[in-house]
């Protein structure tokens, strides 16, 4: 069994890394417009946000407000019309495995087994020599070990050789998470990863994600529309105003001790306070979709 | 296990349950096709009787078929060979013409699917040439290749290439953006993108193209061989017409139908084996 992800981080550890790299991911004055038949449509304006290393940030807002657009910008799948995005002090100019994405609809390749889906990314990242850090190319055995470890991390060792069509929705999403984590990304980007799952499966995967993130000390940016999910998982909740031309309306710092437990938090006044703050923002301050000026 | 469960449930006197033979299911699945075939034979017999035996009836044709199929691979000179040889020659022409069409058509389809420029460049050409009956190309083939056999293969090539190009191009254009995003995030090499994403995603479309192409080719070869002569099932039909051997013509119709059916079923089997749940939707 691989021990890559077995180290538990203590709360003070994380606080230290976060303080050392407060601007691990840095978004400066980003604006995004799309060209449509009726002219330019402004999706995002004036987005300034920095994410510390090891921090878990969720983006929340009504549908169509541009949360996914912002995530795509961080992923590099789209480039901003204005402003810059930096990851570890380097400009984001395109997609890459150091910013792995867990897609909403899992996006596993249906003709590959779970193992092969994960292996595809592992092979790309670790199968070639990395000149920048002087790491040699890893052997096939090492690559396979990494893949097995990632599948074990999400509890799918038994289903490794099944095709995506043969497993449940929750399991597919777990493979998606394994594929992303196996590449050891600097930032893990998740686009409503549990949105398509039923409530019980979603809760189970949220708990697993909490545990995995604790173990891997990942930096995570996650898009969600689920208030409880945001409060349960995040260090910070970034709330976007309604589109068009959405921007960051408010940010909630979540000071809840980790490890967090869904059950004990349910009656925690602090938790309920955060929850209320987010709900107030979403349903009182941003309840109506602004009309295009 | 089920036996012990059954005995505890209904006492020691009960015998182990044997599933009753599903007569009803068999009835519904076997009877209609038999009735259909029976109807065909009945109409055939009726036509044969009313035409004053200028069209042979099912019984004599059946007897003739038995003697014919007892020795399908005989050779008595270039114009008198067994039905087996004729079918094999036709299949060989279809395979050659179709194979060449696949070699040219699949890469062309990929290029057209990937590039808007090429797609706009070739679409008018395809739209113009596709409706033309492939037999119209036969004289050109005879002129260029100076031989009946290559001209027939050329005709098959022309009729097979359009479905191959069009279906491959459509498949490439319909590769889900999600898969391409995965490729971009994983930063896959062009080779990996083609082998791990594009090709498997396009394969079901390509196989549809193959099925349509082979189906058309089998239709066209009979007509082409009637014109070109040589050994082949189409020529055989024409030859038997010249001999006024109507029984053999009817047998040929059945043989052509059977071979077409087998080709179609084999290709459908192949296509389902390579179609994945997510691609279908």
Contacts between the chains, C-beta under 8 A, distances in Angstrom:
chain1	res1	chain2	res2	distance
A	75	B	185	6.5
A	77	B	181	5.9
A	77	B	184	6.5
A	77	B	185	7.4
A	94	B	184	7.5
A	95	B	181	7.6
A	95	B	184	4.3
A	95	B	185	4.7
A	95	B	187	7.0
A	96	B	185	7.3
A	96	B	187	5.4
A	97	B	185	6.9
A	97	B	186	5.9
A	97	B	187	5.5
A	99	B	185	7.6
A	100	B	185	6.5
A	101	B	181	7.5
A	101	B	185	5.0
A	103	B	178	6.2
A	103	B	181	7.1
A	103	B	182	7.5
A	105	B	178	6.4
A	107	B	178	4.2
A	107	B	179	6.6
A	107	B	181	6.9
A	107	B	182	5.1
A	109	B	179	6.4
A	109	B	182	7.1
A	109	B	196	6.8
A	109	B	197	6.6
A	109	B	200	7.2
A	110	B	276	3.8
A	110	B	277	6.2
A	110	B	278	4.0
A	110	B	279	6.3
A	111	B	200	4.2
A	111	B	276	5.5
A	112	B	196	7.1
A	120	B	186	6.2
A	120	B	188	7.2
A	120	B	192	7.4
A	120	B	196	6.4
A	121	B	186	4.7
A	124	B	186	5.3
A	124	B	187	5.9
A	124	B	188	6.0
A	124	B	189	7.8
A	124	B	192	7.5
A	163	B	276	7.2
A	164	B	277	8.0
A	164	B	278	7.0
A	165	B	276	6.0
A	165	B	277	3.9
A	165	B	278	6.7
A	183	B	186	7.5
